[in-house]
Amino acid sequence: MFECEMANLAVVGAGIGGCSAAYFARKYFPDVNVTIYDSQDRIGGRILTYNADGVNLELGATFFNSFNRTLLGIVKAEGLKMTPVKERADFAVWNGSEFVFRSNKQSSVTILKLLAKYQLSLARTFLLLRKVRGQVAKLYTEETKNPADIGEIFEFTGLDEWHKKPFFEVLSEKGVSQAFIDEIITPITRVIYSQNADLGGFAGLSSLIGVYSGATYSLAEGNSTLPVHLAKASNATVKLGQKVDRIEKTSKGTYSVYTGEDMTVFDSVIIATPLELADIEFDGLSLHGWEPQPYQAVYKRVMRGVFDPSYFGLKNSDPPAIVLTTKDADPITQYSIQKVSGGESLVTISSPEPLSKNVFNGVFKNGGVSVLEHCWKAAYPVFKPVTKLPLTRIDKRLMYISAVEPSVSSMETSTLSALNVVRMLGRI
Ligand SMILES: Cc1cc2nc3c(=O)[nH]c(=O)nc-3n(C[C@H](O)[C@H](O)[C@H](O)COP(=O)(O)OP(=O)(O)OC[C@H]3O[C@@H](n4cnc5c(N)ncnc54)[C@H](O)[C@@H]3O)c2cc1C
């Protein structure tokens, strides 16, 4: 707990970042009044669980891993139930006409298969990931001791080395072969960050750390339950359907937060949404040369039916649960196949481009029925190498959680950044 004069706090955005910020603010400043604003009519932002036939379909953020300390800490402290995502071990890489790699359900066998095919490249990639994991561990320690602008913490730990360079340059400098990059690494990064050519180094590395760090999890009742739970636990006033249009610094050093409906003065404000998407006007405040990044779209289409194994050239065997793709399979970046009752499966196809129903031609024996389609118009930044991250502290008590996002976008980084900003507010 902090001794600090914070009486009322506005949080802009009810995604995992904003809800974590409200949660940590309640923990460290028990008496503060917290108000969370979101322009949408729901809590969750880029986390969205849809229940189809008793199966949770995660349309946005899907997995977190055993290395995501902040998220795991919250899940444990709140007694929430998580489930290991076993399907993750059952994957293949499809080049549009055949599988170029198929995992074994036992990960040790998969590693042996990868070693046999790609030899030193796998070992070199593991060594690189071990180094990056060490730096991330240092980031957690440093953030706890010295909460500060996230860019500064990245520099202190050496992690900035990675986001300054293109990912594929980092890999080739380490001697990772082109075949391993094309057939294994690119299919993984294609799913997470659709674009690839000039992908920033830390975005690419963090997608691999997820795979390298053992078990992956999601919330047993759907990931959407996490931000909803945190908003509730924070005891904040949640104002949904209220877009923040303007933030103005007053002569007293407080902040007037304007929505279409009202204006309220707060002594502290946390912005928990990328400024690129927020459309907020700032008065009497400087954004310190902040430069907007372009964002990329992700389209998802889900259908249900009796899966036809011949679609992937299989005879009668089950298809892998997850099929990643090489660029020959453009514009499809991933198939996810979840069994439901009656011998049917739910198949989700993801792409950075709009998908027509025809994209499912041949997937089902019985034609299949549409379940849903969803478009994330701004899923994540088009990750390019970045020389400097935006400031976390925009003004004395005006903080910016998404300052980390030009480097990496994940539930964990939004949650960690939320914890960091609350600690920064406690150090004033
Ligand atoms: C398809 C997809 C798959 C993903 N997969 C994974 C994964 O497997 N694992 C993982 O860790 N991450 C994944 N991510 C990334 C992860 O979803 C995000 O990094 C994370 O959810 C971001 O949370 P946030 O709270 O920072 O931002 P957001 O979730 O974007 O929340 C911001 C909120 O602010 C609101 N808002 C914006 N402007 C205003 C305003 N002016 N006034 C009021 N409210 C405003 C928005 O409506 C939104 O609800 C994925 C993302 C996508 C799109």
The ligand as an ORCA input file, in Angstrom:
! r2SCAN-3c Opt
* xyz 0 1
  C      -7.090    -11.949    -32.831
  C      -6.188    -11.659    -31.646
  C      -5.525    -12.712    -31.034
  C      -4.706    -12.450    -29.934
  N      -4.113    -13.508    -29.295
  C      -3.456    -13.292    -28.141
  C      -3.024    -14.391    -27.351
  O      -3.227    -15.570    -27.678
  N      -2.371    -14.119    -26.170
  C      -2.179    -12.830    -25.734
  O      -1.606    -12.655    -24.646
  N      -2.590    -11.778    -26.469
  C      -3.236    -11.966    -27.645
  N      -3.717    -10.904    -28.354
  C      -3.367     -9.535    -27.911
  C      -4.249     -9.106    -26.731
  O      -5.594     -9.333    -27.041
  C      -4.073     -7.610    -26.446
  O      -2.703     -7.297    -26.374
  C      -4.697     -7.214    -25.130
  O      -5.980     -7.770    -24.980
  C      -4.769     -5.690    -25.100
  O      -5.460     -5.283    -23.944
  P      -5.605     -3.741    -23.592
  O      -6.491     -3.666    -22.428
  O      -4.260     -3.148    -23.495
  O      -6.287     -3.081    -24.886
  P      -7.752     -3.373    -25.435
  O      -8.161     -4.750    -25.154
  O      -7.749     -2.919    -26.854
  O      -8.689     -2.418    -24.575
  C      -8.810     -1.051    -24.833
  C     -10.248     -0.647    -24.541
  O     -10.321      0.781    -24.620
  C     -11.542      1.149    -25.218
  N     -11.400      2.505    -25.755
  C     -10.659      2.900    -26.826
  N     -10.749      4.243    -26.973
  C     -11.537      4.690    -25.967
  C     -11.987      5.992    -25.588
  N     -11.635      7.101    -26.263
  N     -12.833      6.109    -24.518
  C     -13.190      4.997    -23.814
  N     -12.789      3.743    -24.145
  C     -11.951      3.596    -25.196
  C     -11.768      0.076    -26.274
  O     -13.143     -0.020    -26.596
  C     -11.239     -1.173    -25.566
  O     -12.266     -1.877    -24.912
  C      -4.543    -11.117    -29.455
  C      -5.227    -10.061    -30.075
  C      -6.056    -10.333    -31.152
  C      -6.807     -9.185    -31.780
*
